[in-house]
Amino acid sequence: MKTAPWACWIALPAALLIWGLVAALLDSALLPSPLAVLQTLWGEVRAGELQHHLGVTLRRVMLSFALAMALGTLLGVWMGRAPLVNALLDPLLVLFLNLPALVTIILLYVWVGLVEAAAVLAVVINKVPNVAVTVREGARSLDNRLEQMAEVYHFTRWQRLAHVWTPQLFPYLMAATRGGLALIWKIVLVVELLGRSDGIGFQLHMAFQVFDVASILAYSLAFIAVVQVIELAVLQPLERRASRWRTAGVRHA
């Protein structure tokens, strides 16, 4: 069921109104008003701090996401199409699925050092198993009749990838993408909080040290706003495209 387009225009002002009323009633620095948070946000923008730290975090997110999706997709397709490989790697996959992200981050910082490579690698290691599990199910469900058609028409491997495999895997890749971004945002912030000297996570850590709730909320809301823009401008259009492809397939069937 789709949410009505006007719902957010009602929910957002209502949430801000409730926030403002509660902040006024409590009159505490632990819950600043929306105006105070907005002033803090504008101050960080004018100083250039918000743009710098937000850009650093987004760079880590995009790099980690690209690597995790590429490696997880290759692993998932391999395991989905090769039963022996799946039997050998499945226990390892389950192990990494249940390994807490915090443990991975700490171990990599200890083994590799407090460097950028360790930060990105920690995020990738935590996300690859989730992508692989999702894509593996898609690879298992590939239509053998389409494979036979590709053989009859002598499709090259690239033609099979573009016209046979990718359309069938697209819904699974979208599911992995949406879940991947939701998870990677969170892990990157923890990585920055524990061992980096820049980024949104680092700024949240510094604000926490002095109980600066206004800065915590300002940086958090800025980051959430960017995530929502990516959701509306990238992920939802891709999902609509996937839905059109499935609908067209049903009509032509």
DODOMI-613625 format. One record per residue (C-alpha): residue number from 1; residue in three letters; x, y, z. Coordinates in Angstrom, 2 decimals. Example, Ala and Ser with C-alpha at 12.3 -4.5 7.8 and 13.67 -1.06 7.14 Angstrom:
<atoms>
<atom 1,'ALA',<12.30,-4.50,7.80>>
<atom 2,'SER',<13.67,-1.06,7.14>>
</atoms>
This chain:
<atoms>
<atom 1,'MET',<0.00,0.00,0.00>>
<atom 2,'LYS',<1.42,3.37,-1.04>>
<atom 3,'THR',<1.56,6.33,1.31>>
<atom 4,'ALA',<-0.42,9.38,0.20>>
<atom 5,'PRO',<1.89,12.09,-1.20>>
<atom 6,'TRP',<0.47,14.69,1.17>>
<atom 7,'ALA',<1.07,12.58,4.28>>
<atom 8,'CYS',<4.64,13.81,4.79>>
<atom 9,'TRP',<3.49,17.43,4.55>>
<atom 10,'ILE',<1.22,16.79,7.53>>
<atom 11,'ALA',<3.50,14.51,9.53>>
<atom 12,'LEU',<6.61,16.71,9.37>>
<atom 13,'PRO',<5.02,19.96,10.65>>
<atom 14,'ALA',<3.16,17.97,13.30>>
<atom 15,'ALA',<6.41,16.38,14.51>>
<atom 16,'LEU',<8.13,19.79,14.62>>
<atom 17,'LEU',<5.21,21.28,16.54>>
<atom 18,'ILE',<5.25,18.48,19.12>>
<atom 19,'TRP',<9.04,18.77,19.42>>
<atom 20,'GLY',<8.80,22.54,19.97>>
<atom 21,'LEU',<6.06,22.20,22.59>>
<atom 22,'VAL',<7.91,19.51,24.55>>
<atom 23,'ALA',<11.16,21.51,24.41>>
<atom 24,'ALA',<9.34,24.63,25.67>>
<atom 25,'LEU',<7.74,22.70,28.53>>
<atom 26,'LEU',<10.98,21.05,29.63>>
<atom 27,'ASP',<13.10,24.18,29.08>>
<atom 28,'SER',<16.28,22.10,29.22>>
<atom 29,'ALA',<19.54,22.13,27.27>>
<atom 30,'LEU',<19.10,18.38,26.89>>
<atom 31,'LEU',<16.23,18.99,24.46>>
<atom 32,'PRO',<16.83,22.19,22.46>>
<atom 33,'SER',<14.04,23.67,20.39>>
<atom 34,'PRO',<13.87,23.21,16.61>>
<atom 35,'LEU',<14.92,26.87,16.22>>
<atom 36,'ALA',<18.03,26.33,18.38>>
<atom 37,'VAL',<18.98,23.26,16.35>>
<atom 38,'LEU',<18.44,25.20,13.12>>
<atom 39,'GLN',<20.67,28.01,14.36>>
<atom 40,'THR',<23.39,25.50,15.26>>
<atom 41,'LEU',<23.05,23.88,11.84>>
<atom 42,'TRP',<23.36,27.23,10.08>>
<atom 43,'GLY',<26.41,28.08,12.17>>
<atom 44,'GLU',<28.11,24.83,11.10>>
<atom 45,'VAL',<27.24,25.54,7.47>>
<atom 46,'ARG',<28.68,29.07,7.63>>
<atom 47,'ALA',<31.86,27.74,9.21>>
<atom 48,'GLY',<32.17,25.08,6.49>>
<atom 49,'GLU',<32.30,22.27,9.06>>
<atom 50,'LEU',<29.04,20.58,8.05>>
<atom 51,'GLN',<29.94,20.39,4.35>>
<atom 52,'HIS',<33.38,18.98,5.11>>
<atom 53,'HIS',<32.30,16.26,7.52>>
<atom 54,'LEU',<29.19,15.36,5.54>>
<atom 55,'GLY',<31.27,15.02,2.38>>
<atom 56,'VAL',<33.80,12.77,4.14>>
<atom 57,'THR',<31.06,10.49,5.46>>
<atom 58,'LEU',<29.30,10.29,2.10>>
<atom 59,'ARG',<32.58,9.40,0.40>>
<atom 60,'ARG',<33.11,6.52,2.82>>
<atom 61,'VAL',<29.52,5.37,2.39>>
<atom 62,'MET',<29.65,5.38,-1.40>>
<atom 63,'LEU',<33.04,3.64,-1.57>>
<atom 64,'SER',<32.03,0.98,0.95>>
<atom 65,'PHE',<28.66,0.49,-0.75>>
<atom 66,'ALA',<30.18,0.07,-4.22>>
<atom 67,'LEU',<32.74,-2.47,-3.02>>
<atom 68,'ALA',<30.23,-4.41,-0.92>>
<atom 69,'MET',<27.67,-4.58,-3.74>>
<atom 70,'ALA',<30.25,-5.70,-6.30>>
<atom 71,'LEU',<31.81,-8.38,-4.11>>
<atom 72,'GLY',<28.49,-9.51,-2.63>>
<atom 73,'THR',<26.85,-9.80,-6.05>>
<atom 74,'LEU',<29.69,-11.88,-7.47>>
<atom 75,'LEU',<29.71,-14.13,-4.40>>
<atom 76,'GLY',<25.92,-14.48,-4.40>>
<atom 77,'VAL',<25.72,-15.43,-8.08>>
<atom 78,'TRP',<28.59,-17.90,-7.70>>
<atom 79,'MET',<26.98,-19.58,-4.69>>
<atom 80,'GLY',<23.53,-19.56,-6.28>>
<atom 81,'ARG',<24.69,-21.25,-9.48>>
<atom 82,'ALA',<27.27,-23.66,-8.03>>
<atom 83,'PRO',<25.86,-26.05,-5.36>>
<atom 84,'LEU',<29.33,-27.24,-4.33>>
<atom 85,'VAL',<30.59,-23.71,-3.78>>
<atom 86,'ASN',<27.43,-22.91,-1.83>>
<atom 87,'ALA',<27.91,-25.95,0.42>>
<atom 88,'LEU',<31.52,-24.97,1.12>>
<atom 89,'LEU',<30.97,-21.26,1.71>>
<atom 90,'ASP',<27.57,-21.26,3.42>>
<atom 91,'PRO',<28.94,-21.92,6.95>>
<atom 92,'LEU',<31.42,-19.07,6.52>>
<atom 93,'LEU',<28.64,-16.83,5.25>>
<atom 94,'VAL',<26.50,-17.61,8.28>>
<atom 95,'LEU',<29.47,-16.85,10.55>>
<atom 96,'PHE',<29.99,-13.39,9.08>>
<atom 97,'LEU',<26.24,-12.69,9.08>>
<atom 98,'ASN',<26.22,-13.18,12.85>>
<atom 99,'LEU',<29.51,-11.41,13.55>>
<atom 100,'PRO',<28.74,-8.07,15.28>>
<atom 101,'ALA',<29.87,-5.02,13.32>>
<atom 102,'LEU',<31.51,-3.60,16.43>>
<atom 103,'VAL',<33.78,-6.65,16.73>>
<atom 104,'THR',<34.85,-6.37,13.09>>
<atom 105,'ILE',<35.60,-2.66,13.44>>
<atom 106,'ILE',<37.67,-3.08,16.60>>
<atom 107,'LEU',<39.65,-6.03,15.22>>
<atom 108,'LEU',<40.50,-4.24,11.98>>
<atom 109,'TYR',<41.57,-1.11,13.83>>
<atom 110,'VAL',<43.81,-3.27,16.04>>
<atom 111,'TRP',<45.26,-5.32,13.16>>
<atom 112,'VAL',<45.52,-2.65,10.44>>
<atom 113,'GLY',<45.62,0.55,12.46>>
<atom 114,'LEU',<43.46,3.67,12.67>>
<atom 115,'VAL',<43.64,4.26,8.92>>
<atom 116,'GLU',<41.09,4.86,6.17>>
<atom 117,'ALA',<41.59,1.41,4.64>>
<atom 118,'ALA',<40.62,-0.28,7.91>>
<atom 119,'ALA',<37.50,1.87,8.21>>
<atom 120,'VAL',<36.27,1.06,4.70>>
<atom 121,'LEU',<37.21,-2.61,4.96>>
<atom 122,'ALA',<35.26,-2.97,8.21>>
<atom 123,'VAL',<32.11,-1.68,6.52>>
<atom 124,'VAL',<32.59,-3.88,3.44>>
<atom 125,'ILE',<33.12,-7.04,5.50>>
<atom 126,'ASN',<29.92,-6.40,7.42>>
<atom 127,'LYS',<27.82,-5.77,4.30>>
<atom 128,'VAL',<29.08,-8.36,1.77>>
<atom 129,'PRO',<27.32,-11.34,3.48>>
<atom 130,'ASN',<23.94,-9.56,3.40>>
<atom 131,'VAL',<24.27,-8.79,-0.30>>
<atom 132,'ALA',<25.45,-12.32,-1.07>>
<atom 133,'VAL',<22.49,-13.94,0.71>>
<atom 134,'THR',<19.97,-11.79,-1.16>>
<atom 135,'VAL',<21.57,-12.20,-4.58>>
<atom 136,'ARG',<22.05,-15.94,-4.03>>
<atom 137,'GLU',<18.29,-16.38,-3.84>>
<atom 138,'GLY',<17.93,-14.50,-7.11>>
<atom 139,'ALA',<20.60,-16.62,-8.80>>
<atom 140,'ARG',<18.83,-19.79,-7.66>>
<atom 141,'SER',<15.58,-18.61,-9.22>>
<atom 142,'LEU',<16.98,-17.84,-12.70>>
<atom 143,'ASP',<14.68,-19.28,-15.39>>
<atom 144,'ASN',<16.35,-22.23,-17.12>>
<atom 145,'ARG',<14.10,-21.73,-20.16>>
<atom 146,'LEU',<15.69,-18.35,-20.74>>
<atom 147,'GLU',<19.10,-19.97,-20.43>>
<atom 148,'GLN',<18.11,-22.49,-23.11>>
<atom 149,'MET',<16.87,-19.68,-25.35>>
<atom 150,'ALA',<20.19,-17.88,-24.93>>
<atom 151,'GLU',<22.02,-21.04,-25.99>>
<atom 152,'VAL',<19.81,-21.51,-29.04>>
<atom 153,'TYR',<20.44,-17.95,-30.21>>
<atom 154,'HIS',<24.16,-18.18,-29.32>>
<atom 155,'PHE',<24.15,-15.27,-26.89>>
<atom 156,'THR',<27.58,-14.11,-25.82>>
<atom 157,'ARG',<28.29,-13.91,-22.08>>
<atom 158,'TRP',<27.77,-10.16,-22.16>>
<atom 159,'GLN',<24.43,-10.57,-23.93>>
<atom 160,'ARG',<23.34,-13.08,-21.31>>
<atom 161,'LEU',<24.38,-10.71,-18.56>>
<atom 162,'ALA',<22.49,-7.77,-20.08>>
<atom 163,'HIS',<19.35,-9.50,-21.40>>
<atom 164,'VAL',<18.91,-12.68,-19.33>>
<atom 165,'TRP',<20.56,-12.43,-15.91>>
<atom 166,'THR',<20.36,-8.74,-15.00>>
<atom 167,'PRO',<16.57,-8.33,-15.59>>
<atom 168,'GLN',<15.87,-11.38,-13.44>>
<atom 169,'LEU',<18.29,-10.34,-10.70>>
<atom 170,'PHE',<17.21,-6.70,-10.70>>
<atom 171,'PRO',<14.56,-7.01,-7.93>>
<atom 172,'TYR',<17.05,-8.86,-5.72>>
<atom 173,'LEU',<19.75,-6.27,-6.44>>
<atom 174,'MET',<17.30,-3.52,-5.50>>
<atom 175,'ALA',<16.49,-5.28,-2.23>>
<atom 176,'ALA',<20.21,-5.62,-1.50>>
<atom 177,'THR',<20.76,-1.96,-2.42>>
<atom 178,'ARG',<18.05,-0.64,-0.13>>
<atom 179,'GLY',<19.07,-2.85,2.76>>
<atom 180,'GLY',<22.74,-2.17,2.06>>
<atom 181,'LEU',<22.46,1.59,2.28>>
<atom 182,'ALA',<20.35,1.39,5.43>>
<atom 183,'LEU',<23.02,-0.75,7.09>>
<atom 184,'ILE',<26.11,1.01,5.73>>
<atom 185,'TRP',<25.00,4.46,6.98>>
<atom 186,'LYS',<24.91,3.11,10.51>>
<atom 187,'ILE',<28.19,1.18,10.35>>
<atom 188,'VAL',<30.10,4.11,8.85>>
<atom 189,'LEU',<29.00,6.37,11.71>>
<atom 190,'VAL',<30.25,3.80,14.26>>
<atom 191,'VAL',<33.54,3.45,12.35>>
<atom 192,'GLU',<34.03,7.22,12.43>>
<atom 193,'LEU',<33.08,7.45,16.09>>
<atom 194,'LEU',<35.61,4.81,17.12>>
<atom 195,'GLY',<38.65,5.63,15.02>>
<atom 196,'ARG',<38.48,8.54,12.58>>
<atom 197,'SER',<39.23,12.23,13.00>>
<atom 198,'ASP',<36.54,13.50,10.64>>
<atom 199,'GLY',<33.06,12.65,9.42>>
<atom 200,'ILE',<29.57,12.87,10.92>>
<atom 201,'GLY',<30.29,10.06,13.40>>
<atom 202,'PHE',<33.37,11.90,14.68>>
<atom 203,'GLN',<31.36,15.12,15.11>>
<atom 204,'LEU',<28.65,13.26,17.00>>
<atom 205,'HIS',<31.32,11.83,19.30>>
<atom 206,'MET',<32.80,15.28,19.96>>
<atom 207,'ALA',<29.36,16.76,20.66>>
<atom 208,'PHE',<28.58,13.89,23.03>>
<atom 209,'GLN',<31.75,14.61,25.03>>
<atom 210,'VAL',<30.37,18.04,26.00>>
<atom 211,'PHE',<26.66,17.06,25.98>>
<atom 212,'ASP',<26.00,19.42,23.06>>
<atom 213,'VAL',<22.58,18.04,22.11>>
<atom 214,'ALA',<21.92,20.83,19.61>>
<atom 215,'SER',<24.99,19.84,17.57>>
<atom 216,'ILE',<24.08,16.15,17.82>>
<atom 217,'LEU',<20.61,16.85,16.44>>
<atom 218,'ALA',<21.89,19.29,13.81>>
<atom 219,'TYR',<24.40,16.85,12.32>>
<atom 220,'SER',<21.96,13.95,12.59>>
<atom 221,'LEU',<19.17,15.83,10.81>>
<atom 222,'ALA',<21.53,17.01,8.06>>
<atom 223,'PHE',<22.64,13.44,7.45>>
<atom 224,'ILE',<19.04,12.14,7.51>>
<atom 225,'ALA',<18.07,14.81,4.97>>
<atom 226,'VAL',<20.79,13.65,2.56>>
<atom 227,'VAL',<19.69,10.02,2.98>>
<atom 228,'GLN',<16.11,11.02,2.17>>
<atom 229,'VAL',<17.24,12.84,-0.98>>
<atom 230,'ILE',<19.05,9.69,-2.15>>
<atom 231,'GLU',<15.94,7.66,-1.35>>
<atom 232,'LEU',<13.63,9.96,-3.35>>
<atom 233,'ALA',<15.98,10.77,-6.23>>
<atom 234,'VAL',<17.68,7.40,-6.77>>
<atom 235,'LEU',<16.15,4.40,-5.02>>
<atom 236,'GLN',<12.46,5.06,-5.60>>
<atom 237,'PRO',<12.90,5.76,-9.36>>
<atom 238,'LEU',<14.89,2.52,-9.66>>
<atom 239,'GLU',<12.13,0.61,-7.86>>
<atom 240,'ARG',<9.50,2.07,-10.19>>
<atom 241,'ARG',<11.61,0.97,-13.14>>
<atom 242,'ALA',<11.79,-2.56,-11.72>>
<atom 243,'SER',<8.01,-2.57,-11.24>>
<atom 244,'ARG',<7.46,-1.47,-14.86>>
<atom 245,'TRP',<9.74,-4.25,-16.08>>
<atom 246,'ARG',<7.83,-6.89,-14.08>>
<atom 247,'THR',<4.47,-5.52,-15.26>>
<atom 248,'ALA',<5.61,-5.54,-18.88>>
<atom 249,'GLY',<6.80,-9.12,-18.46>>
<atom 250,'VAL',<3.39,-10.19,-17.15>>
<atom 251,'ARG',<1.56,-8.48,-20.06>>
<atom 252,'HIS',<3.78,-10.15,-22.66>>
<atom 253,'ALA',<3.61,-13.54,-20.99>>
</atoms>
